[in-house]
Amino acid sequence: MHIEKETIETTHKLREKDMNTNIENETTERKPRLVGVQTALCEVFQDERTRPSLRCFNEWKALGYFPWIRIGKRVFLDPDQVSKALIERFTIPAGGKFNP
């Protein structure tokens, strides 16, 4: 009986710790990873054969298709945000119409 009580208490402590860890992981925000335009292009479109040109990618940036950051004369992008923005903008729902 004494061993079972200790085991149950240990199990409850471990579960509580796991729950706290999960809550912390959900509440902490991911810090943006800023890279240059060429690097972002290569990371978002990994296949060289289907990758758009740098000129096309810069046109999309100018049209506001994805977020970017200017610090002085340098331009930085977060590849994850770029990918997410392009997917949201250009995904066509099944049976739906394309509406940019």
DRENNU-699294 format. One record per atom (N, C-alpha, C): atom name; x, y, z. Coordinates in nm, 4 decimals. Layout:
- bakol_xx_yy_zz
- CA_X_Y_Z
...
//
This chain:
- bakol_xx_yy_zz
- N_0.0825_-0.1192_0.0000
- CA_0.0000_0.0000_0.0000
- C_0.0869_0.1256_0.0000
- N_0.1933_0.1259_0.0801
- CA_0.2823_0.2411_0.0888
- C_0.3545_0.2641_-0.0449
- N_0.3976_0.1566_-0.1094
- CA_0.4662_0.1664_-0.2393
- C_0.3713_0.2197_-0.3458
- N_0.2477_0.1726_-0.3452
- CA_0.1504_0.2184_-0.4443
- C_0.1239_0.3678_-0.4286
- N_0.1177_0.4164_-0.3037
- CA_0.0919_0.5566_-0.2792
- C_0.2061_0.6426_-0.3351
- N_0.3317_0.5993_-0.3153
- CA_0.4464_0.6722_-0.3674
- C_0.4470_0.6716_-0.5206
- N_0.4126_0.5576_-0.5760
- CA_0.4075_0.5456_-0.7214
- C_0.3006_0.6381_-0.7786
- N_0.1859_0.6438_-0.7163
- CA_0.0776_0.7303_-0.7628
- C_0.1192_0.8770_-0.7515
- N_0.1831_0.9143_-0.6403
- CA_0.2277_1.0524_-0.6228
- C_0.3319_1.0900_-0.7284
- N_0.4241_0.9989_-0.7555
- CA_0.5270_1.0235_-0.8565
- C_0.4636_1.0394_-0.9942
- N_0.3662_0.9542_-1.0248
- CA_0.2960_0.9621_-1.1527
- C_0.2247_1.0951_-1.1671
- N_0.1577_1.1402_-1.0598
- CA_0.0878_1.2685_-1.0649
- C_0.1852_1.3843_-1.0849
- N_0.3009_1.3789_-1.0189
- CA_0.4009_1.4848_-1.0349
- C_0.4531_1.4890_-1.1781
- N_0.4788_1.3700_-1.2367
- CA_0.5277_1.3651_-1.3740
- C_0.4236_1.4184_-1.4722
- N_0.2974_1.3822_-1.4512
- CA_0.1911_1.4314_-1.5386
- C_0.1778_1.5833_-1.5284
- N_0.1866_1.6340_-1.4051
- CA_0.1767_1.7782_-1.3849
- C_0.2920_1.8503_-1.4544
- N_0.4118_1.7922_-1.4435
- CA_0.5284_1.8513_-1.5094
- C_0.5100_1.8516_-1.6613
- N_0.4608_1.7394_-1.7168
- CA_0.4358_1.7312_-1.8608
- C_0.3328_1.8342_-1.9054
- N_0.2271_1.8510_-1.8262
- CA_0.1226_1.9472_-1.8606
- C_0.1786_2.0888_-1.8597
- N_0.2608_2.1204_-1.7599
- CA_0.3215_2.2535_-1.7534
- C_0.4144_2.2767_-1.8717
- N_0.4900_2.1750_-1.9101
- CA_0.5805_2.1866_-2.0250
- C_0.5014_2.2107_-2.1523
- N_0.3905_2.1388_-2.1710
- CA_0.3078_2.1575_-2.2899
- C_0.2495_2.2980_-2.2948
- N_0.2062_2.3495_-2.1798
- CA_0.1502_2.4840_-2.1757
- C_0.2573_2.5861_-2.2106
- N_0.3779_2.5694_-2.1574
- CA_0.4867_2.6613_-2.1881
- C_0.5202_2.6579_-2.3359
- N_0.5236_2.5379_-2.3964
- CA_0.5559_2.5256_-2.5379
- C_0.4499_2.5919_-2.6256
- N_0.3232_2.5843_-2.5843
- CA_0.2158_2.6436_-2.6626
- C_0.2154_2.7950_-2.6519
- N_0.2561_2.8477_-2.5357
- CA_0.2493_2.9920_-2.5160
- C_0.3727_3.0648_-2.5669
- N_0.4858_2.9965_-2.5781
- CA_0.6051_3.0651_-2.6269
- C_0.5950_3.0805_-2.7778
- N_0.6215_3.2015_-2.8236
- CA_0.6145_3.2285_-2.9661
- C_0.7482_3.1972_-3.0317
- N_0.7392_3.1563_-3.1573
- CA_0.8595_3.1288_-3.2334
- C_0.9186_3.2609_-3.2790
- N_1.0475_3.2774_-3.2557
- CA_1.1140_3.3988_-3.3007
- C_1.1363_3.3887_-3.4509
- N_1.1131_3.4987_-3.5228
- CA_1.1355_3.4938_-3.6674
- C_1.2832_3.4710_-3.6993
- N_1.3055_3.3978_-3.8060
- CA_1.4417_3.3722_-3.8538
- C_1.4583_3.4556_-3.9790
- N_1.5382_3.5588_-3.9708
- CA_1.5515_3.6524_-4.0813
- C_1.6700_3.6160_-4.1701
- N_1.6418_3.6071_-4.2999
- CA_1.7449_3.5759_-4.3989
- C_1.7286_3.6717_-4.5165
- N_1.8269_3.6752_-4.6040
- CA_1.8205_3.7582_-4.7234
- C_1.7216_3.7029_-4.8255
- N_1.6966_3.7816_-4.9281
- CA_1.5980_3.7445_-5.0300
- C_1.6379_3.6167_-5.1027
- N_1.7622_3.6065_-5.1467
- CA_1.8080_3.4880_-5.2208
- C_1.7971_3.3623_-5.1342
- N_1.8365_3.3721_-5.0080
- CA_1.8297_3.2567_-4.9181
- C_1.6846_3.2165_-4.8941
- N_1.5971_3.3145_-4.8747
- CA_1.4548_3.2844_-4.8543
- C_1.3962_3.2155_-4.9769
- N_1.4320_3.2648_-5.0952
- CA_1.3846_3.2029_-5.2192
- C_1.4262_3.0565_-5.2263
- N_1.5516_3.0285_-5.1926
- CA_1.6022_2.8910_-5.1974
- C_1.5381_2.8020_-5.0914
- N_1.5048_2.8588_-4.9754
- CA_1.4450_2.7782_-4.8694
- C_1.2967_2.7536_-4.8927
- N_1.2264_2.8527_-4.9472
- CA_1.0830_2.8355_-4.9723
- C_1.0601_2.7423_-5.0910
- N_1.1396_2.7593_-5.1965
- CA_1.1293_2.6753_-5.3155
- C_1.2578_2.5941_-5.3261
- N_1.2585_2.4776_-5.2666
- CA_1.3805_2.3984_-5.2567
- C_1.4189_2.3288_-5.3868
- N_1.3224_2.3016_-5.4725
- CA_1.3508_2.2360_-5.5996
- C_1.3938_2.3406_-5.7019
- N_1.5169_2.3329_-5.7464
- CA_1.5710_2.4320_-5.8399
- C_1.4944_2.4358_-5.9720
- N_1.4425_2.3219_-6.0154
- CA_1.3741_2.3154_-6.1444
- C_1.2424_2.3912_-6.1444
- N_1.1744_2.3978_-6.0293
- CA_1.0438_2.4644_-6.0244
- C_1.0487_2.5981_-5.9515
- N_1.1649_2.6401_-5.9091
- CA_1.1814_2.7655_-5.8344
- C_1.1598_2.8845_-5.9279
- N_1.0814_2.9850_-5.8840
- CA_1.0687_3.1055_-5.9669
- C_1.2002_3.1834_-5.9684
- N_1.2122_3.2730_-6.0620
- CA_1.3348_3.3521_-6.0720
- C_1.3407_3.4535_-5.9574
- N_1.4601_3.5043_-5.9326
- CA_1.4780_3.6059_-5.8298
- C_1.3983_3.7312_-5.8653
- N_1.3934_3.7643_-5.9929
- CA_1.3162_3.8807_-6.0373
- C_1.1678_3.8629_-6.0066
- N_1.1144_3.7457_-6.0351
- CA_0.9742_3.7157_-6.0064
- C_0.9472_3.7235_-5.8557
- N_1.0374_3.6664_-5.7771
- CA_1.0233_3.6668_-5.6312
- C_1.0238_3.8103_-5.5780
- N_1.1105_3.8937_-5.6328
- CA_1.1144_4.0341_-5.5917
- C_0.9879_4.1091_-5.6340
- N_0.9301_4.0729_-5.7483
- CA_0.8029_4.1323_-5.7900
- C_0.6922_4.0947_-5.6923
- N_0.6891_3.9695_-5.6492
- CA_0.5905_3.9261_-5.5506
- C_0.6070_4.0046_-5.4208
- N_0.7330_4.0288_-5.3831
- CA_0.7611_4.1072_-5.2622
- C_0.7049_4.2480_-5.2787
- N_0.7307_4.3092_-5.3942
- CA_0.6831_4.4451_-5.4209
- C_0.5302_4.4524_-5.4241
- N_0.4661_4.3455_-5.4689
- CA_0.3194_4.3406_-5.4736
- C_0.2578_4.3108_-5.3371
- N_0.3420_4.2802_-5.2397
- CA_0.2919_4.2560_-5.1042
- C_0.2360_4.1166_-5.0826
- N_0.2822_4.0204_-5.1601
- CA_0.2336_3.8839_-5.1453
- C_0.2800_3.8194_-5.0154
- N_0.3886_3.8680_-4.9583
- CA_0.4392_3.8132_-4.8326
- C_0.5075_3.9252_-4.7535
- N_0.5164_3.9076_-4.6218
- CA_0.5778_4.0112_-4.5381
- C_0.7298_4.0137_-4.5516
- N_0.7866_4.1327_-4.5375
- CA_0.9314_4.1482_-4.5410
- C_0.9700_4.2638_-4.4510
- N_1.0961_4.2690_-4.4153
- CA_1.1458_4.3693_-4.3217
- C_1.2626_4.4425_-4.3864
- N_1.2598_4.5755_-4.3770
- CA_1.3705_4.6550_-4.4276
- C_1.4428_4.7158_-4.3080
- N_1.5718_4.6926_-4.3021
- CA_1.6569_4.7534_-4.2004
- C_1.7665_4.8275_-4.2773
- N_1.7559_4.9584_-4.2783
- CA_1.8472_5.0378_-4.3605
- C_1.8190_5.0102_-4.5066
- N_1.9201_4.9677_-4.5789
- CA_1.9032_4.9316_-4.7198
- C_1.8856_4.7820_-4.7396
- N_1.8996_4.7054_-4.6319
- CA_1.8907_4.5597_-4.6416
- C_1.7465_4.5137_-4.6262
- N_1.7105_4.4066_-4.6961
- CA_1.5772_4.3471_-4.6887
- C_1.5907_4.2060_-4.6335
- N_1.5050_4.1743_-4.5364
- CA_1.5073_4.0433_-4.4730
- C_1.3695_3.9795_-4.4792
- N_1.3697_3.8471_-4.4859
- CA_1.2457_3.7699_-4.4914
- C_1.2544_3.6544_-4.3924
- N_1.1400_3.6122_-4.3429
- CA_1.1314_3.4906_-4.2634
- C_1.0745_3.3833_-4.3566
- N_1.1534_3.2828_-4.3948
- CA_1.1065_3.1823_-4.4913
- C_0.9745_3.1150_-4.4509
- N_0.9543_3.0944_-4.3212
- CA_0.8293_3.0317_-4.2761
- C_0.7094_3.1230_-4.3010
- N_0.7249_3.2521_-4.2749
- CA_0.6164_3.3469_-4.2993
- C_0.5899_3.3634_-4.4485
- N_0.6953_3.3637_-4.5278
- CA_0.6801_3.3759_-4.6730
- C_0.6020_3.2558_-4.7266
- N_0.6434_3.1375_-4.6857
- CA_0.5762_3.0153_-4.7308
- C_0.4293_3.0158_-4.6893
- N_0.4030_3.0519_-4.5656
- CA_0.2651_3.0548_-4.5154
- C_0.1811_3.1552_-4.5933
- N_0.2360_3.2741_-4.6180
- CA_0.1626_3.3777_-4.6911
- C_0.1315_3.3344_-4.8340
- N_0.2272_3.2716_-4.9003
- CA_0.2049_3.2264_-5.0377
- C_0.1017_3.1144_-5.0431
- N_0.1083_3.0244_-4.9469
- CA_0.0100_2.9151_-4.9427
- C_-0.1298_2.9698_-4.9189
- N_-0.1443_3.0626_-4.8237
- CA_-0.2757_3.1210_-4.7961
- C_-0.3296_3.1979_-4.9159
- N_-0.2424_3.2685_-4.9852
- CA_-0.2855_3.3523_-5.0972
- C_-0.3233_3.2714_-5.2211
- N_-0.2485_3.1659_-5.2498
- CA_-0.2656_3.0976_-5.3773
- C_-0.3300_2.9594_-5.3693
- N_-0.3677_2.9136_-5.2514
- CA_-0.4340_2.7832_-5.2416
- C_-0.5771_2.7961_-5.2932
- N_-0.6113_2.7074_-5.3822
- CA_-0.7462_2.7053_-5.4388
- C_-0.8224_2.5917_-5.3716
- N_-0.9335_2.6220_-5.3052
- CA_-1.0092_2.5164_-5.2386
- C_-1.0693_2.4192_-5.3390
- N_-1.0848_2.2959_-5.2984
- CA_-1.1419_2.1940_-5.3859
- C_-1.2829_2.2371_-5.4286
- N_-1.3048_2.2368_-5.5591
- CA_-1.4361_2.2739_-5.6114
- C_-1.4623_2.4231_-5.6062
- N_-1.3643_2.4993_-5.5581
- CA_-1.3830_2.6439_-5.5463
- C_-1.3250_2.7177_-5.6631
- N_-1.3428_2.8463_-5.6582
- CA_-1.2890_2.9327_-5.7639
- C_-1.1681_3.0063_-5.7103
- N_-1.0753_3.0352_-5.7977
- CA_-0.9561_3.1111_-5.7608
- C_-0.9976_3.2563_-5.7429
- N_-0.9688_3.3127_-5.6261
- CA_-1.0074_3.4488_-5.5950
- C_-0.8924_3.5207_-5.5256
- N_-0.7970_3.5786_-5.6013
- CA_-0.6778_3.6379_-5.5382
- C_-0.7068_3.7623_-5.4578
//
